[in-house]
Amino acid sequence: MMRLREIVLILFSYLIFTIPVFAQSNDSVEVVRVMSYNVENFLDYRHDSLLSTPDTINIKGWSASRYYQKRDNIARVITAVGGWNPPVLVGLCEIQNQRVLDDLTRYSALRNLHYKVSHFESPDPRGIDVALLYQPKFFKPYLEKPVRIRFADNPHRHTRDILYVAGKLRNDDTLHVFVNHFPSRLGGELESQDARLQVAAVLRRQVDSLFILNARANIIIMGDFNDYPDNDSMTRVLGALPDDAPIAEKSLFNLCYTTNKAARIGSYKHAGEWGMLDQIVVSSHLFEPKASVFTSGSMLHVFDAPFLLEDDLKWFGKQPFRTYVGMKYHGGFSDHLPVYVDLFIRKSLELHSDK
C-alpha cells in the first residue's frame, strides 16, 4: 500500500506542474533534476602526459571521430533527460580527464547550458574518474574535494576517488553531493566484494561526519556502485534503507530499491537480467515532504529512451546500445542507462523572481 508521504508528494507534484507557482500564497517551488550516468569510457584520443594514462590511449581503435561522436552522444543523453529543464546536477562515471569534460561542456550541444565542472584526477590504474557537472545558476559549490580510498589489506592498490561537493541551492539550503564509482566485479562478485565493502565504509564515514554536524543534512549519493541495492555494500555497510522503510533521523534511503526489485528495467543488463548498479541514495531529511528540499522514491526514474536501447538477440527483449561490445566498436551510447530524480526546492517568491 502506498504510504502517506508518497501520496502527499504525488499530489504536490501534480499541483506544482499544473498551477502557476505565483498562485501559491507564500512559497514557490523549483524542480531540480539530478542525474547519474556511467558513460562507458569517455576517453581522450590525444596523448598528454599530464592528463592521460598512456595505456588508455587508442585502446580498441579509439580515434578522433569516435571520440567526438561519443562526446555528442553524451550531450544528447543529458539534454534528453532534462527536456525543457536540463539537469542541474549530473554525476558522471568513466570520464578520463578534465579536457574531455571541457570538450563536453564547451563544444557540444551542452555549450549553451553553461555547465561548470567539479573533477579531480584520481589514481585509478585505467585513468578513469568521476565528475560532477552543475549549473551555477541553481547550485553554487563552496567545497569540492576528492575522498581518497586506501585499502587496508593492500595499500598499493588504487581505485577511483569519491567526489564530494557541498553547495548552496537557490533557497540557500546546503546540499551535500557524493559521486561514486565503486570497484568493478572483475574476477567475480564474491572475489571482488571486499573492495566494494571497504569503499562503502569510507563513504559511510563521510556521511556520518556530516550527520554529526547536522542530523538534518541534505545528502545525495549517486553513481555506479557495481553492486545492487540489496547487496551488503549498500545495505549493511553504507546503511542505505529501502525507499519504503520508516523514516528515521540520520538514515539513508536508496531510491532505487523498489525499482531494482521490480526487475522490469534497470540501469544495466547482465546475462539477460536487468538490475540497478547505478543508484541514487538520499538522507532521511530529503524524505520529509514538509522540508524545504525534498523528494521521494516515486521520483526516481531510469531513462530508457528508445535511442539508448537495441534488440537483445541473445537474451531477447532490449539491452543498452553500447559503444563497444567486447573489443568491437559498436557505435552506441553506453552499456549503462542514466538514472535521475527530481528534488523539490521551496523558495520565496522574491528568490523565484530573480533573473
ABEGO torsion letter per residue (X at the ends): XBBAAAAAAAAAAAAAAABBAAABAABBBBBBBBBBBBAGGBBBABBBAAABBAAABGBGGBBAAAAAAAAAAAAAAAAAAAEABBBABBBBBGBABAAAAAAAAAABAAAAAGBBBBBBBBABAAGBBBBBBBBAAABBBABBBBBBBBBAABAABBBBBBBBBBBBBAAGBBBBBBBBBBBBABGEAAAAAAAAAAAAAAAAAAAAAAAAABAABBBBBBEBAGBBAABAAAAAAAGBBBAABBBBBGBBBBAAAAAAAAGABBABBBGGBBBBABBBBBBAAAABAABABBBBAAABBBBABAAABBBBAAAEEBBBBBABBEABBAGBABABBBBBBBBBBBBBAAAAABX
